[in-house]
Amino acid sequence: MTEKKERIDVHAYLAEFDDIPGTRVFTAQRARRGYNLNQFAMSLMKAENRERFKADQSAYLDEWNLTPAAKAAVLARDYNAMIDEGGNVYFLSKLFSTDGKSFQFAAGSMTGMTQEEYAQMMIDGGRSPEGVRSIKGGF
């Protein structure tokens, strides 16, 4: 005899991830939203594309059918906003590499820290488990 499994509302389940402060979970919805942004970032793997981008960033971005918010985020190098627009940090690494920046630099900027502060936090064992763990619940 098989038990009947309760159906899970996947949208409600995924919405719970939005309650984690400072965390942006890369869901299928974000992947669809950020497709063009991520394709742009991956294009930077080719030297000729990096040179074209560096020569005229706005014009190069116009070739990728980005949302105005995604384009503005790229131009401002606001990685959190890029992730909100569906960017995947592993694809976006092509952008900060193009800028001559390290993953550690980008991670620091995403957490409001300098690269040095971020590195020290990680050396010291990472973020404290204490503090706000739920936006809704405030705990």
N, C-alpha and C positions, 0 to 999 in steps of 0.2 A: 504494500500500500504506500502510495506516495503522498507526502504532505503538500498541500497547496500553498505556494509561497505568496506572501503579501507583495503586491506590486509597489515599487518605490517610484515616487514622483521624482525623476532625475533632475528636473528643473529646480524643485524645492531643495533637493539634496545639494546641488551645485551652488545655489544661492546662499547656503550656509557658509561657504568659503568666503563670501564677502564680509562676514562678521569678524574675520581675523585681522586685527589692526596691523597695518603695514605690509600686508601680504596680498599679492595678486596671483591667483592661481591661473595657470594657462589652460583654459578650458577649450572645448571645441568651438564654442561661441566666440571666444577671443581669437582663436586661430582663424576663423572665417573672417572676422572683422579686420584682422591684421595681415591678411594674405599679401596685399600689395606692399605694405610696409616691410614685411619680411622678405619679399622678393627683391625690393630695393636694396635692403641690407646685404642680401646674398650676392647681389650684383657687384658689390665692392670686393669680392674675392679676385676679380680681374684687375690687373694694374691699369689698363686703359680706362676702365670705369672709375677707378679711384681718382685718376687724373682729371677726367671730365667732371666728376663731382666736385673736386677741390677747385677747379677753375670757375665754376658757376653753380653753386649748390642749389639755388632756387630753380634754375632752368632744368637741372638734372632731375630734381624731384618732380617737376611738372610732367616728366615722362612716365611716372609710375602710378598715376590715378589715385593719389593719396587723398584722404579726407583733409580738409583745411587744418583740423586739429593735429593730425599726424604730421603734416608738413611743418606746422609751427613747432611741434615738439622736436622734430629732427633739427630744425634750424637753431633752436634754443639749446639743443643737447639735453633736453629734459627726459631722461631715461624712464622715470616713473610715468610720465605722460605718454611716452611711446608704448610702454607696457599696457597702460590703460587703453590705448588704441589698438591693442592686439599684438604688439611686438613681442617677440620671443627673445629673451636675453641672450641666448646662444647665437641667434641670427644678428642681433644688435651688436654683438661683440665685433662684428666686421666694421661697424661704424666707429666704435671707439678705438679700434686698432688703426683704422684709417687716420684718425686724429692723433695717433701716436700715444694713446692712453692705454693703461693696463686694465685688466678685469678688476683688479683691486681698486683702482681709481674709480671705475664706474660703480662698483658695489658701494664704495664709500659715499659717492654722490647720491646714490639712491637711498641711503640711510641718513643723510644729512650730516655726514662726517667727512673729514678730510681723508685722503688716502692713508696718511700716517695714523690717524685716530682709528680708522677701520682696521688697519693691520694690527695695532696694539690690542684692540678689542678681541680680535680673533686669536692672537697669541695668548691673551688672558683667559681664553676658554669660550669666547662668544658672548652673545647677549644673555643677560640674566633671565632666568625663568620667571622672576618676580615681575609684577606689573600688570598692565591691562592686557587681558587675553580675549576679551569680547567687546566689540563696539556696542552692541545692544545691551549687554549685561553690565558693562563697566567693571568687569573683574578680570 
